[in-house]
Every structure is written in C-alpha cells, then in structure tokens.
Amino acid sequence: MHNIKLTLAYDGTDFSGWQIQAGRPTVQGALTNVVRKLTQENLTIHAAGRTDAGVHALGQVAHFKTRSELTAAQFLRAFNALLPPAIRVLAAEEVGPDFHARWQAVSKIYHYRI
C-alpha cells in the first residue's frame, strides 16, 4: 500500500467547499473522481482541514492510500492534466504509512479579506 501526500492550491469560487456533497461541485469530489479514474479503487482523500464554499487555498495538504503502482510524479502529472484549472497539485510525494494530513498538521494559517 502506498501513501501519497499532495500539496494543493485552489480557487474555491466555483466550489461548495472541500468536503464531498451530493450534487454539488467540491474540491475533494474533483480530486476523488480523478484518483478513482486513475486507480480503479474506491478510496478517500483526507485533508489537513476543510474549506467552506468560495474559500481558496494556497498550500492545502491531503493524502490518500492506494495499491496503484503509479509513482508520486505520475500522480502529479495526471492530476494536473485531469483536474479543472481551478485546482492544481503543487507537489506529490510518497510518505510513510502512518502519515495522515489532518493528524500531522502542525499549523494552519488563514487570511481573511473583508
């Protein structure tokens, strides 16, 4: 089993937040659709945190576990080729089996503009 860590940036304008919601476009939903297409596995992508509708991210960290033999570099290229332009994978790397994006997060920074 491979544990793949992703660092993401996205413009959340057209998304109903991070978390999958039936019938609504979400960042997690877009990523999940791509990774399931690539791996043919029913897997879940976990994030360090969730964003609300319309919220952008510059360094969101997420991960998923897969049996696929694709390398992290291959996942990076495939995600960026298949995702909508509003979502970019900035980095992908294989990490240890115990890594979890939410539990290993040591800080989060939020910028609010009014």
C-alpha positions as CSV (number, residue, x, y, z in Angstrom):
1,M,0.0,0.0,0.0
2,H,1.3,3.4,-1.0
3,N,0.5,6.6,1.0
4,I,0.6,9.7,-1.3
5,K,0.8,13.2,0.1
6,L,-0.5,16.1,-2.1
7,T,0.1,19.8,-1.7
8,L,-2.7,21.7,-3.4
9,A,-3.7,25.2,-4.4
10,Y,-7.2,26.0,-5.5
11,D,-9.6,28.8,-6.3
12,G,-12.7,27.9,-4.4
13,T,-15.0,30.4,-6.2
14,D,-16.9,27.7,-8.1
15,F,-16.8,25.0,-5.4
16,S,-19.1,24.3,-2.5
17,G,-16.1,23.8,-0.2
18,W,-13.7,21.0,0.4
19,Q,-15.9,18.1,1.5
20,I,-17.9,16.0,-0.9
21,Q,-21.6,17.0,-1.1
22,A,-24.1,15.1,-3.3
23,G,-24.9,17.1,-6.4
24,R,-22.5,19.9,-5.7
25,P,-19.0,20.6,-7.0
26,T,-16.4,20.3,-4.3
27,V,-12.6,20.1,-4.2
28,Q,-12.5,16.7,-2.6
29,G,-15.0,15.5,-5.1
30,A,-12.9,16.6,-8.1
31,L,-9.8,15.0,-6.6
32,T,-11.6,11.8,-5.7
33,N,-13.0,11.5,-9.2
34,V,-9.6,11.8,-10.8
35,V,-7.8,9.4,-8.4
36,R,-10.6,6.8,-8.7
37,K,-10.3,7.0,-12.5
38,L,-6.5,6.5,-12.3
39,T,-6.5,3.7,-9.8
40,Q,-9.9,2.0,-10.2
41,E,-10.0,2.0,-6.4
42,N,-12.8,3.2,-4.1
43,L,-10.6,5.4,-1.9
44,T,-10.9,8.5,0.1
45,I,-8.7,11.7,0.0
46,H,-8.1,13.2,3.5
47,A,-7.2,16.8,4.0
48,A,-5.4,18.7,6.8
49,G,-8.6,20.9,7.0
50,R,-11.8,21.7,5.2
51,T,-12.6,24.9,3.5
52,D,-16.0,26.4,3.1
53,A,-17.8,27.4,-0.1
54,G,-15.9,30.0,-2.1
55,V,-12.7,29.7,0.0
56,H,-9.3,29.4,-1.7
57,A,-6.2,27.5,-0.6
58,L,-2.5,28.1,-1.3
59,G,-1.0,25.1,0.5
60,Q,-3.7,22.6,1.4
61,V,-2.2,19.2,2.3
62,A,-4.1,16.0,1.6
63,H,-3.3,12.3,1.3
64,F,-4.7,9.0,0.0
65,K,-3.7,5.4,0.3
66,T,-3.6,3.3,-2.9
67,R,-2.4,-0.1,-4.2
68,S,-1.6,1.6,-7.6
69,E,2.0,1.3,-8.8
70,L,1.9,4.8,-10.2
71,T,4.7,7.0,-8.8
72,A,4.0,10.2,-7.0
73,A,5.4,12.1,-10.0
74,Q,3.0,10.2,-12.3
75,F,0.1,11.1,-10.0
76,L,1.2,14.8,-10.0
77,R,1.2,15.0,-13.8
78,A,-2.1,13.0,-14.1
79,F,-4.0,15.1,-11.5
80,N,-2.9,18.4,-13.2
81,A,-3.9,17.1,-16.6
82,L,-7.3,15.9,-15.5
83,L,-8.4,18.4,-12.8
84,P,-10.2,21.6,-13.6
85,P,-7.9,24.6,-13.9
86,A,-9.1,26.0,-10.6
87,I,-7.3,23.1,-8.8
88,R,-3.6,22.5,-9.0
89,V,-1.5,19.8,-7.3
90,L,1.8,21.7,-6.5
91,A,3.6,18.6,-5.1
92,A,3.1,14.9,-4.7
93,E,5.3,12.5,-2.7
94,E,5.1,9.1,-1.2
95,V,5.2,9.2,2.6
96,G,5.3,6.7,5.4
97,P,2.2,4.5,6.1
98,D,1.5,6.4,9.3
99,F,1.3,9.9,7.7
100,H,-2.2,11.5,8.0
101,A,-2.7,15.0,6.6
102,R,-5.0,16.1,9.5
103,W,-3.1,14.5,12.4
104,Q,0.4,15.5,11.3
105,A,-0.6,19.2,10.6
106,V,1.5,21.4,12.9
107,S,0.0,24.7,11.9
108,K,-2.7,26.3,9.7
109,I,-2.7,29.9,8.6
110,Y,-5.8,31.7,7.5
111,H,-6.0,35.1,5.7
112,Y,-9.4,36.9,5.8
113,R,-10.2,39.7,3.4
114,I,-13.2,41.9,4.0
